[in-house]
Amino acid sequence: MAEICNDLIEMVEIVDDFFKFLGPELKAVTGDMQGIDRVILRVKAMYEPVEQVSFPIFEYANNVEWKAVKAAFYADNEDIKAATRELIDTSFRKLRSAEGACDLLQNFKSIKSKGAIQKQ
């Protein structure tokens, strides 16, 4: 039970981190509202299967099914991180000046995030 609770806490933190990063600040920084909205839809699709499991997750007999749901979540997480990094890279490629790149970088630093997205 503790392991599954830890899994759920980690999943919530991952989703929360995406929503914090993909918020209105990022839309203002990049100007790519449609691209960000597409990624947000993918984040929502990532956690919906966890919310809608059709079995009691704390029953040991369902351990294999839980691990499958968890594996799908983390696979989606990696795909969404890649899409988010591409969104960031695209924002920098669209710039036409070093000054614009510096401003964009400063704006990205002000957005709360952690892990791979922040490193990007």
Number of C-alpha atoms within 10 A of each C-alpha: 10 8 9 15 12 11 14 14 11 12 19 13 12 18 17 14 16 22 16 15 21 21 16 15 16 20 16 11 17 21 13 15 15 10 14 21 14 11 19 19 10 16 23 12 13 20 21 11 14 17 8 8 12 9 11 12 18 14 10 11 11 12 14 11 16 20 14 11 16 19 12 15 20 16 12 17 20 12 14 18 18 14 17 22 17 13 17 19 12 13 16 18 10 11 13 9 10 10 10 13 16 12 13 18 14 12 15 19 11 10 17 14 18 12 10 12 15 13 8 12
